Amino acid sequence: MAFVVGFVLLILTFAFNMWVAIAGFALMFGSALIVYHYLRRMGRDQMRVEGTGRLSITAALARFAERMRRPRGAD
């Protein structure tokens, strides 16, 4: 959600206020880094469907959502 808000800030305010546009870009960049961090942490093996060995976006997103719900330190 933060990525979308950053994108809207970047696009809508670029012509009027450069600082707000830069803040929008920073918000987009930061949220993308957070998602990258958690996806990398999950690892490629956890994104595979058990039994088939194939990669599954649905399985990856389900595990990502599960990690986001857990309190810190419960890993």
PyMOL Python script that loads the backbone (N, CA, C, O; Angstrom):
from pymol import cmd

cmd.read_pdbstr("""\
ATOM      1  N   MET A   1       0.819  -1.179   0.000  1.00  0.00           N
ATOM      2  CA  MET A   1       0.000   0.000   0.000  1.00  0.00           C
ATOM      3  C   MET A   1       0.871   1.253   0.000  1.00  0.00           C
ATOM      4  O   MET A   1       0.553   2.237  -0.668  1.00  0.00           O
ATOM      5  N   ALA A   2       1.965   1.212   0.748  1.00  0.00           N
ATOM      6  CA  ALA A   2       2.857   2.368   0.808  1.00  0.00           C
ATOM      7  C   ALA A   2       3.479   2.638  -0.557  1.00  0.00           C
ATOM      8  O   ALA A   2       3.719   3.793  -0.909  1.00  0.00           O
ATOM      9  N   PHE A   3       3.742   1.582  -1.330  1.00  0.00           N
ATOM     10  CA  PHE A   3       4.311   1.752  -2.662  1.00  0.00           C
ATOM     11  C   PHE A   3       3.345   2.528  -3.553  1.00  0.00           C
ATOM     12  O   PHE A   3       3.768   3.422  -4.286  1.00  0.00           O
ATOM     13  N   VAL A   4       2.070   2.202  -3.501  1.00  0.00           N
ATOM     14  CA  VAL A   4       1.059   2.876  -4.316  1.00  0.00           C
ATOM     15  C   VAL A   4       0.928   4.338  -3.897  1.00  0.00           C
ATOM     16  O   VAL A   4       0.831   5.219  -4.750  1.00  0.00           O
ATOM     17  N   VAL A   5       0.923   4.601  -2.595  1.00  0.00           N
ATOM     18  CA  VAL A   5       0.845   5.985  -2.113  1.00  0.00           C
ATOM     19  C   VAL A   5       2.059   6.781  -2.581  1.00  0.00           C
ATOM     20  O   VAL A   5       1.920   7.924  -3.016  1.00  0.00           O
ATOM     21  N   GLY A   6       3.235   6.190  -2.495  1.00  0.00           N
ATOM     22  CA  GLY A   6       4.449   6.851  -2.977  1.00  0.00           C
ATOM     23  C   GLY A   6       4.388   7.128  -4.465  1.00  0.00           C
ATOM     24  O   GLY A   6       4.806   8.191  -4.922  1.00  0.00           O
ATOM     25  N   PHE A   7       3.872   6.181  -5.216  1.00  0.00           N
ATOM     26  CA  PHE A   7       3.750   6.362  -6.667  1.00  0.00           C
ATOM     27  C   PHE A   7       2.805   7.514  -7.003  1.00  0.00           C
ATOM     28  O   PHE A   7       3.096   8.337  -7.872  1.00  0.00           O
ATOM     29  N   VAL A   8       1.675   7.562  -6.308  1.00  0.00           N
ATOM     30  CA  VAL A   8       0.709   8.648  -6.537  1.00  0.00           C
ATOM     31  C   VAL A   8       1.331   9.994  -6.176  1.00  0.00           C
ATOM     32  O   VAL A   8       1.173  10.967  -6.914  1.00  0.00           O
ATOM     33  N   LEU A   9       2.035  10.055  -5.049  1.00  0.00           N
ATOM     34  CA  LEU A   9       2.706  11.297  -4.680  1.00  0.00           C
ATOM     35  C   LEU A   9       3.723  11.711  -5.732  1.00  0.00           C
ATOM     36  O   LEU A   9       3.820  12.889  -6.075  1.00  0.00           O
ATOM     37  N   LEU A  10       4.464  10.770  -6.233  1.00  0.00           N
ATOM     38  CA  LEU A  10       5.476  11.057  -7.238  1.00  0.00           C
ATOM     39  C   LEU A  10       4.854  11.594  -8.515  1.00  0.00           C
ATOM     40  O   LEU A  10       5.306  12.614  -9.036  1.00  0.00           O
ATOM     41  N   ILE A  11       3.842  10.943  -9.022  1.00  0.00           N
ATOM     42  CA  ILE A  11       3.229  11.327 -10.288  1.00  0.00           C
ATOM     43  C   ILE A  11       2.444  12.633 -10.177  1.00  0.00           C
ATOM     44  O   ILE A  11       2.577  13.510 -11.030  1.00  0.00           O
ATOM     45  N   LEU A  12       1.633  12.765  -9.138  1.00  0.00           N
ATOM     46  CA  LEU A  12       0.748  13.921  -9.047  1.00  0.00           C
ATOM     47  C   LEU A  12       1.455  15.205  -8.626  1.00  0.00           C
ATOM     48  O   LEU A  12       1.011  16.295  -8.988  1.00  0.00           O
ATOM     49  N   THR A  13       2.531  15.102  -7.880  1.00  0.00           N
ATOM     50  CA  THR A  13       3.163  16.315  -7.367  1.00  0.00           C
ATOM     51  C   THR A  13       4.473  16.669  -8.049  1.00  0.00           C
ATOM     52  O   THR A  13       5.092  17.672  -7.694  1.00  0.00           O
ATOM     53  N   PHE A  14       4.908  15.887  -9.004  1.00  0.00           N
ATOM     54  CA  PHE A  14       6.208  16.132  -9.643  1.00  0.00           C
ATOM     55  C   PHE A  14       6.287  17.513 -10.275  1.00  0.00           C
ATOM     56  O   PHE A  14       7.313  18.183 -10.156  1.00  0.00           O
ATOM     57  N   ALA A  15       5.241  17.946 -10.935  1.00  0.00           N
ATOM     58  CA  ALA A  15       5.262  19.240 -11.626  1.00  0.00           C
ATOM     59  C   ALA A  15       5.108  20.420 -10.668  1.00  0.00           C
ATOM     60  O   ALA A  15       5.498  21.538 -11.006  1.00  0.00           O
ATOM     61  N   PHE A  16       4.552  20.194  -9.491  1.00  0.00           N
ATOM     62  CA  PHE A  16       4.261  21.293  -8.579  1.00  0.00           C
ATOM     63  C   PHE A  16       5.269  21.442  -7.450  1.00  0.00           C
ATOM     64  O   PHE A  16       5.681  22.555  -7.124  1.00  0.00           O
ATOM     65  N   ASN A  17       5.661  20.341  -6.862  1.00  0.00           N
ATOM     66  CA  ASN A  17       6.542  20.403  -5.707  1.00  0.00           C
ATOM     67  C   ASN A  17       7.533  19.242  -5.774  1.00  0.00           C
ATOM     68  O   ASN A  17       7.172  18.084  -5.564  1.00  0.00           O
ATOM     69  N   MET A  18       8.776  19.574  -6.069  1.00  0.00           N
ATOM     70  CA  MET A  18       9.804  18.553  -6.242  1.00  0.00           C
ATOM     71  C   MET A  18      10.075  17.797  -4.942  1.00  0.00           C
ATOM     72  O   MET A  18      10.359  16.600  -4.987  1.00  0.00           O
ATOM     73  N   TRP A  19       9.996  18.457  -3.789  1.00  0.00           N
ATOM     74  CA  TRP A  19      10.297  17.797  -2.516  1.00  0.00           C
ATOM     75  C   TRP A  19       9.254  16.743  -2.156  1.00  0.00           C
ATOM     76  O   TRP A  19       9.599  15.691  -1.618  1.00  0.00           O
ATOM     77  N   VAL A  20       8.007  17.012  -2.442  1.00  0.00           N
ATOM     78  CA  VAL A  20       6.966  16.015  -2.173  1.00  0.00           C
ATOM     79  C   VAL A  20       7.141  14.834  -3.120  1.00  0.00           C
ATOM     80  O   VAL A  20       6.933  13.686  -2.726  1.00  0.00           O
ATOM     81  N   ALA A  21       7.520  15.106  -4.357  1.00  0.00           N
ATOM     82  CA  ALA A  21       7.765  14.035  -5.318  1.00  0.00           C
ATOM     83  C   ALA A  21       8.949  13.172  -4.868  1.00  0.00           C
ATOM     84  O   ALA A  21       8.913  11.948  -4.996  1.00  0.00           O
ATOM     85  N   ILE A  22       9.982  13.807  -4.348  1.00  0.00           N
ATOM     86  CA  ILE A  22      11.140  13.059  -3.845  1.00  0.00           C
ATOM     87  C   ILE A  22      10.742  12.216  -2.638  1.00  0.00           C
ATOM     88  O   ILE A  22      11.191  11.079  -2.495  1.00  0.00           O
ATOM     89  N   ALA A  23       9.895  12.775  -1.765  1.00  0.00           N
ATOM     90  CA  ALA A  23       9.402  12.005  -0.622  1.00  0.00           C
ATOM     91  C   ALA A  23       8.569  10.806  -1.098  1.00  0.00           C
ATOM     92  O   ALA A  23       8.650   9.725  -0.514  1.00  0.00           O
ATOM     93  N   GLY A  24       7.777  10.994  -2.146  1.00  0.00           N
ATOM     94  CA  GLY A  24       7.002   9.887  -2.711  1.00  0.00           C
ATOM     95  C   GLY A  24       7.901   8.796  -3.255  1.00  0.00           C
ATOM     96  O   GLY A  24       7.638   7.609  -3.066  1.00  0.00           O
ATOM     97  N   PHE A  25       8.972   9.208  -3.938  1.00  0.00           N
ATOM     98  CA  PHE A  25       9.926   8.224  -4.452  1.00  0.00           C
ATOM     99  C   PHE A  25      10.604   7.479  -3.305  1.00  0.00           C
ATOM    100  O   PHE A  25      10.784   6.263  -3.375  1.00  0.00           O
ATOM    101  N   ALA A  26      10.978   8.201  -2.255  1.00  0.00           N
ATOM    102  CA  ALA A  26      11.618   7.563  -1.098  1.00  0.00           C
ATOM    103  C   ALA A  26      10.673   6.560  -0.442  1.00  0.00           C
ATOM    104  O   ALA A  26      11.104   5.488  -0.015  1.00  0.00           O
ATOM    105  N   LEU A  27       9.397   6.898  -0.361  1.00  0.00           N
ATOM    106  CA  LEU A  27       8.401   5.987   0.199  1.00  0.00           C
ATOM    107  C   LEU A  27       8.269   4.728  -0.662  1.00  0.00           C
ATOM    108  O   LEU A  27       8.198   3.615  -0.140  1.00  0.00           O
ATOM    109  N   MET A  28       8.236   4.913  -1.971  1.00  0.00           N
ATOM    110  CA  MET A  28       8.185   3.764  -2.884  1.00  0.00           C
ATOM    111  C   MET A  28       9.421   2.888  -2.718  1.00  0.00           C
ATOM    112  O   MET A  28       9.315   1.666  -2.615  1.00  0.00           O
ATOM    113  N   PHE A  29      10.571   3.508  -2.695  1.00  0.00           N
ATOM    114  CA  PHE A  29      11.827   2.778  -2.598  1.00  0.00           C
ATOM    115  C   PHE A  29      11.916   2.015  -1.278  1.00  0.00           C
ATOM    116  O   PHE A  29      12.302   0.846  -1.253  1.00  0.00           O
ATOM    117  N   GLY A  30      11.557   2.683  -0.188  1.00  0.00           N
ATOM    118  CA  GLY A  30      11.602   2.039   1.124  1.00  0.00           C
ATOM    119  C   GLY A  30      10.657   0.854   1.222  1.00  0.00           C
ATOM    120  O   GLY A  30      11.024  -0.188   1.764  1.00  0.00           O
ATOM    121  N   SER A  31       9.445   1.003   0.703  1.00  0.00           N
ATOM    122  CA  SER A  31       8.489  -0.111   0.773  1.00  0.00           C
ATOM    123  C   SER A  31       8.941  -1.272  -0.114  1.00  0.00           C
ATOM    124  O   SER A  31       8.741  -2.436   0.236  1.00  0.00           O
ATOM    125  N   ALA A  32       9.542  -0.962  -1.249  1.00  0.00           N
ATOM    126  CA  ALA A  32      10.059  -2.030  -2.119  1.00  0.00           C
ATOM    127  C   ALA A  32      11.201  -2.774  -1.434  1.00  0.00           C
ATOM    128  O   ALA A  32      11.304  -3.994  -1.560  1.00  0.00           O
ATOM    129  N   LEU A  33      12.055  -2.061  -0.717  1.00  0.00           N
ATOM    130  CA  LEU A  33      13.146  -2.715   0.001  1.00  0.00           C
ATOM    131  C   LEU A  33      12.634  -3.614   1.116  1.00  0.00           C
ATOM    132  O   LEU A  33      13.188  -4.687   1.357  1.00  0.00           O
ATOM    133  N   ILE A  34      11.582  -3.182   1.794  1.00  0.00           N
ATOM    134  CA  ILE A  34      11.005  -4.002   2.863  1.00  0.00           C
ATOM    135  C   ILE A  34      10.434  -5.294   2.300  1.00  0.00           C
ATOM    136  O   ILE A  34      10.661  -6.367   2.859  1.00  0.00           O
ATOM    137  N   VAL A  35       9.693  -5.202   1.196  1.00  0.00           N
ATOM    138  CA  VAL A  35       9.135  -6.404   0.565  1.00  0.00           C
ATOM    139  C   VAL A  35      10.255  -7.317   0.085  1.00  0.00           C
ATOM    140  O   VAL A  35      10.183  -8.533   0.260  1.00  0.00           O
ATOM    141  N   TYR A  36      11.295  -6.735  -0.524  1.00  0.00           N
ATOM    142  CA  TYR A  36      12.437  -7.523  -0.989  1.00  0.00           C
ATOM    143  C   TYR A  36      13.096  -8.255   0.186  1.00  0.00           C
ATOM    144  O   TYR A  36      13.438  -9.433   0.082  1.00  0.00           O
ATOM    145  N   HIS A  37      13.267  -7.547   1.294  1.00  0.00           N
ATOM    146  CA  HIS A  37      13.894  -8.146   2.477  1.00  0.00           C
ATOM    147  C   HIS A  37      13.118  -9.375   2.949  1.00  0.00           C
ATOM    148  O   HIS A  37      13.713 -10.420   3.210  1.00  0.00           O
ATOM    149  N   TYR A  38      11.798  -9.257   3.058  1.00  0.00           N
ATOM    150  CA  TYR A  38      10.998 -10.381   3.549  1.00  0.00           C
ATOM    151  C   TYR A  38      10.930 -11.518   2.534  1.00  0.00           C
ATOM    152  O   TYR A  38      10.933 -12.686   2.921  1.00  0.00           O
ATOM    153  N   LEU A  39      10.868 -11.200   1.253  1.00  0.00           N
ATOM    154  CA  LEU A  39      10.861 -12.271   0.254  1.00  0.00           C
ATOM    155  C   LEU A  39      12.191 -13.011   0.240  1.00  0.00           C
ATOM    156  O   LEU A  39      12.220 -14.234   0.107  1.00  0.00           O
ATOM    157  N   ARG A  40      13.272 -12.288   0.374  1.00  0.00           N
ATOM    158  CA  ARG A  40      14.585 -12.917   0.393  1.00  0.00           C
ATOM    159  C   ARG A  40      14.736 -13.774   1.645  1.00  0.00           C
ATOM    160  O   ARG A  40      15.321 -14.856   1.604  1.00  0.00           O
ATOM    161  N   ARG A  41      14.202 -13.279   2.755  1.00  0.00           N
ATOM    162  CA  ARG A  41      14.289 -14.010   4.013  1.00  0.00           C
ATOM    163  C   ARG A  41      13.519 -15.325   3.947  1.00  0.00           C
ATOM    164  O   ARG A  41      13.937 -16.329   4.524  1.00  0.00           O
ATOM    165  N   MET A  42      12.401 -15.309   3.244  1.00  0.00           N
ATOM    166  CA  MET A  42      11.614 -16.536   3.122  1.00  0.00           C
ATOM    167  C   MET A  42      12.405 -17.613   2.401  1.00  0.00           C
ATOM    168  O   MET A  42      12.301 -18.796   2.727  1.00  0.00           O
ATOM    169  N   GLY A  43      13.178 -17.209   1.444  1.00  0.00           N
ATOM    170  CA  GLY A  43      13.991 -18.174   0.716  1.00  0.00           C
ATOM    171  C   GLY A  43      13.219 -18.863  -0.391  1.00  0.00           C
ATOM    172  O   GLY A  43      11.992 -18.963  -0.362  1.00  0.00           O
ATOM    173  N   ARG A  44      13.950 -19.317  -1.333  1.00  0.00           N
ATOM    174  CA  ARG A  44      13.366 -19.943  -2.508  1.00  0.00           C
ATOM    175  C   ARG A  44      12.691 -21.271  -2.185  1.00  0.00           C
ATOM    176  O   ARG A  44      11.694 -21.629  -2.812  1.00  0.00           O
ATOM    177  N   ASP A  45      13.223 -21.995  -1.219  1.00  0.00           N
ATOM    178  CA  ASP A  45      12.643 -23.302  -0.872  1.00  0.00           C
ATOM    179  C   ASP A  45      11.247 -23.179  -0.284  1.00  0.00           C
ATOM    180  O   ASP A  45      10.403 -24.049  -0.500  1.00  0.00           O
ATOM    181  N   GLN A  46      10.999 -22.114   0.453  1.00  0.00           N
ATOM    182  CA  GLN A  46       9.685 -21.949   1.064  1.00  0.00           C
ATOM    183  C   GLN A  46       8.632 -21.539   0.049  1.00  0.00           C
ATOM    184  O   GLN A  46       7.438 -21.654   0.326  1.00  0.00           O
ATOM    185  N   MET A  47       9.044 -21.064  -1.120  1.00  0.00           N
ATOM    186  CA  MET A  47       8.082 -20.653  -2.134  1.00  0.00           C
ATOM    187  C   MET A  47       7.664 -21.816  -3.030  1.00  0.00           C
ATOM    188  O   MET A  47       6.814 -21.654  -3.905  1.00  0.00           O
ATOM    189  N   ARG A  48       8.244 -22.957  -2.817  1.00  0.00           N
ATOM    190  CA  ARG A  48       7.907 -24.126  -3.627  1.00  0.00           C
ATOM    191  C   ARG A  48       6.690 -24.847  -3.052  1.00  0.00           C
ATOM    192  O   ARG A  48       6.510 -24.910  -1.836  1.00  0.00           O
ATOM    193  N   VAL A  49       5.872 -25.380  -3.928  1.00  0.00           N
ATOM    194  CA  VAL A  49       4.726 -26.178  -3.506  1.00  0.00           C
ATOM    195  C   VAL A  49       5.258 -27.532  -3.070  1.00  0.00           C
ATOM    196  O   VAL A  49       6.034 -28.164  -3.788  1.00  0.00           O
ATOM    197  N   GLU A  50       4.842 -27.973  -1.904  1.00  0.00           N
ATOM    198  CA  GLU A  50       5.325 -29.258  -1.391  1.00  0.00           C
ATOM    199  C   GLU A  50       4.887 -30.398  -2.301  1.00  0.00           C
ATOM    200  O   GLU A  50       3.740 -30.461  -2.744  1.00  0.00           O
ATOM    201  N   GLY A  51       5.819 -31.286  -2.564  1.00  0.00           N
ATOM    202  CA  GLY A  51       5.506 -32.455  -3.377  1.00  0.00           C
ATOM    203  C   GLY A  51       5.815 -32.260  -4.855  1.00  0.00           C
ATOM    204  O   GLY A  51       6.303 -33.184  -5.505  1.00  0.00           O
ATOM    205  N   THR A  52       5.542 -31.071  -5.402  1.00  0.00           N
ATOM    206  CA  THR A  52       5.762 -30.873  -6.831  1.00  0.00           C
ATOM    207  C   THR A  52       7.117 -30.265  -7.119  1.00  0.00           C
ATOM    208  O   THR A  52       7.703 -30.530  -8.168  1.00  0.00           O
ATOM    209  N   GLY A  53       7.633 -29.441  -6.189  1.00  0.00           N
ATOM    210  CA  GLY A  53       8.914 -28.795  -6.412  1.00  0.00           C
ATOM    211  C   GLY A  53       8.832 -27.564  -7.299  1.00  0.00           C
ATOM    212  O   GLY A  53       9.850 -26.934  -7.587  1.00  0.00           O
ATOM    213  N   ARG A  54       7.611 -27.216  -7.737  1.00  0.00           N
ATOM    214  CA  ARG A  54       7.448 -26.051  -8.607  1.00  0.00           C
ATOM    215  C   ARG A  54       7.274 -24.795  -7.763  1.00  0.00           C
ATOM    216  O   ARG A  54       6.786 -24.847  -6.634  1.00  0.00           O
ATOM    217  N   LEU A  55       7.693 -23.642  -8.346  1.00  0.00           N
ATOM    218  CA  LEU A  55       7.509 -22.375  -7.667  1.00  0.00           C
ATOM    219  C   LEU A  55       6.046 -21.956  -7.734  1.00  0.00           C
ATOM    220  O   LEU A  55       5.386 -22.141  -8.756  1.00  0.00           O
ATOM    221  N   SER A  56       5.547 -21.393  -6.645  1.00  0.00           N
ATOM    222  CA  SER A  56       4.164 -20.972  -6.594  1.00  0.00           C
ATOM    223  C   SER A  56       4.089 -19.573  -5.978  1.00  0.00           C
ATOM    224  O   SER A  56       4.501 -19.373  -4.835  1.00  0.00           O
ATOM    225  N   ILE A  57       3.571 -18.623  -6.724  1.00  0.00           N
ATOM    226  CA  ILE A  57       3.390 -17.269  -6.213  1.00  0.00           C
ATOM    227  C   ILE A  57       2.372 -17.272  -5.079  1.00  0.00           C
ATOM    228  O   ILE A  57       2.544 -16.554  -4.094  1.00  0.00           O
ATOM    229  N   THR A  58       1.335 -18.052  -5.202  1.00  0.00           N
ATOM    230  CA  THR A  58       0.310 -18.123  -4.160  1.00  0.00           C
ATOM    231  C   THR A  58       0.898 -18.614  -2.851  1.00  0.00           C
ATOM    232  O   THR A  58       0.603 -18.063  -1.791  1.00  0.00           O
ATOM    233  N   ALA A  59       1.727 -19.644  -2.915  1.00  0.00           N
ATOM    234  CA  ALA A  59       2.365 -20.163  -1.706  1.00  0.00           C
ATOM    235  C   ALA A  59       3.300 -19.128  -1.108  1.00  0.00           C
ATOM    236  O   ALA A  59       3.364 -18.980   0.112  1.00  0.00           O
ATOM    237  N   ALA A  60       4.018 -18.418  -1.945  1.00  0.00           N
ATOM    238  CA  ALA A  60       4.943 -17.388  -1.466  1.00  0.00           C
ATOM    239  C   ALA A  60       4.189 -16.263  -0.773  1.00  0.00           C
ATOM    240  O   ALA A  60       4.603 -15.813   0.296  1.00  0.00           O
ATOM    241  N   LEU A  61       3.095 -15.802  -1.357  1.00  0.00           N
ATOM    242  CA  LEU A  61       2.319 -14.724  -0.757  1.00  0.00           C
ATOM    243  C   LEU A  61       1.654 -15.167   0.548  1.00  0.00           C
ATOM    244  O   LEU A  61       1.544 -14.378   1.486  1.00  0.00           O
ATOM    245  N   ALA A  62       1.215 -16.416   0.610  1.00  0.00           N
ATOM    246  CA  ALA A  62       0.604 -16.925   1.837  1.00  0.00           C
ATOM    247  C   ALA A  62       1.629 -16.967   2.965  1.00  0.00           C
ATOM    248  O   ALA A  62       1.321 -16.591   4.096  1.00  0.00           O
ATOM    249  N   ARG A  63       2.827 -17.415   2.671  1.00  0.00           N
ATOM    250  CA  ARG A  63       3.869 -17.463   3.696  1.00  0.00           C
ATOM    251  C   ARG A  63       4.302 -16.054   4.102  1.00  0.00           C
ATOM    252  O   ARG A  63       4.588 -15.808   5.274  1.00  0.00           O
ATOM    253  N   PHE A  64       4.353 -15.128   3.140  1.00  0.00           N
ATOM    254  CA  PHE A  64       4.688 -13.739   3.436  1.00  0.00           C
ATOM    255  C   PHE A  64       3.656 -13.130   4.382  1.00  0.00           C
ATOM    256  O   PHE A  64       4.020 -12.455   5.345  1.00  0.00           O
ATOM    257  N   ALA A  65       2.386 -13.363   4.116  1.00  0.00           N
ATOM    258  CA  ALA A  65       1.323 -12.847   4.980  1.00  0.00           C
ATOM    259  C   ALA A  65       1.415 -13.458   6.371  1.00  0.00           C
ATOM    260  O   ALA A  65       1.182 -12.775   7.369  1.00  0.00           O
ATOM    261  N   GLU A  66       1.752 -14.741   6.441  1.00  0.00           N
ATOM    262  CA  GLU A  66       1.897 -15.406   7.730  1.00  0.00           C
ATOM    263  C   GLU A  66       3.040 -14.790   8.539  1.00  0.00           C
ATOM    264  O   GLU A  66       2.908 -14.593   9.747  1.00  0.00           O
ATOM    265  N   ARG A  67       4.143 -14.491   7.887  1.00  0.00           N
ATOM    266  CA  ARG A  67       5.281 -13.862   8.576  1.00  0.00           C
ATOM    267  C   ARG A  67       4.944 -12.465   9.061  1.00  0.00           C
ATOM    268  O   ARG A  67       5.413 -12.051  10.122  1.00  0.00           O
ATOM    269  N   MET A  68       4.147 -11.736   8.309  1.00  0.00           N
ATOM    270  CA  MET A  68       3.791 -10.373   8.692  1.00  0.00           C
ATOM    271  C   MET A  68       2.875 -10.380   9.916  1.00  0.00           C
ATOM    272  O   MET A  68       2.882  -9.424  10.692  1.00  0.00           O
ATOM    273  N   ARG A  69       2.091 -11.434  10.101  1.00  0.00           N
ATOM    274  CA  ARG A  69       1.179 -11.525  11.240  1.00  0.00           C
ATOM    275  C   ARG A  69       1.878 -11.942  12.525  1.00  0.00           C
ATOM    276  O   ARG A  69       1.413 -11.617  13.617  1.00  0.00           O
ATOM    277  N   ARG A  70       2.997 -12.663  12.403  1.00  0.00           N
ATOM    278  CA  ARG A  70       3.722 -13.124  13.582  1.00  0.00           C
ATOM    279  C   ARG A  70       4.430 -11.958  14.273  1.00  0.00           C
ATOM    280  O   ARG A  70       4.922 -11.048  13.606  1.00  0.00           O
ATOM    281  N   PRO A  71       4.481 -11.982  15.593  1.00  0.00           N
ATOM    282  CA  PRO A  71       5.243 -10.937  16.300  1.00  0.00           C
ATOM    283  C   PRO A  71       6.746 -11.140  16.076  1.00  0.00           C
ATOM    284  O   PRO A  71       7.204 -12.250  15.806  1.00  0.00           O
ATOM    285  N   ARG A  72       7.481 -10.069  16.192  1.00  0.00           N
ATOM    286  CA  ARG A  72       8.936 -10.139  16.008  1.00  0.00           C
ATOM    287  C   ARG A  72       9.541 -11.083  17.042  1.00  0.00           C
ATOM    288  O   ARG A  72       9.117 -11.111  18.197  1.00  0.00           O
ATOM    289  N   GLY A  73      10.528 -11.848  16.613  1.00  0.00           N
ATOM    290  CA  GLY A  73      11.212 -12.757  17.510  1.00  0.00           C
ATOM    291  C   GLY A  73      10.548 -14.113  17.644  1.00  0.00           C
ATOM    292  O   GLY A  73      11.052 -14.975  18.365  1.00  0.00           O
ATOM    293  N   ALA A  74       9.424 -14.320  16.963  1.00  0.00           N
ATOM    294  CA  ALA A  74       8.728 -15.604  17.059  1.00  0.00           C
ATOM    295  C   ALA A  74       9.211 -16.584  16.008  1.00  0.00           C
ATOM    296  O   ALA A  74       8.682 -17.691  15.907  1.00  0.00           O
ATOM    297  N   ASP A  75      10.209 -16.197  15.221  1.00  0.00           N
ATOM    298  CA  ASP A  75      10.718 -17.061  14.153  1.00  0.00           C
ATOM    299  C   ASP A  75      11.375 -18.239  14.717  1.00  0.00           C
ATOM    300  O   ASP A  75      11.868 -19.086  13.972  1.00  0.00           O
TER     301      ASP A  75
END
""", "prot")
cmd.dss("prot")
cmd.show_as("cartoon", "prot")
cmd.util.cbc("prot")
cmd.orient("prot")
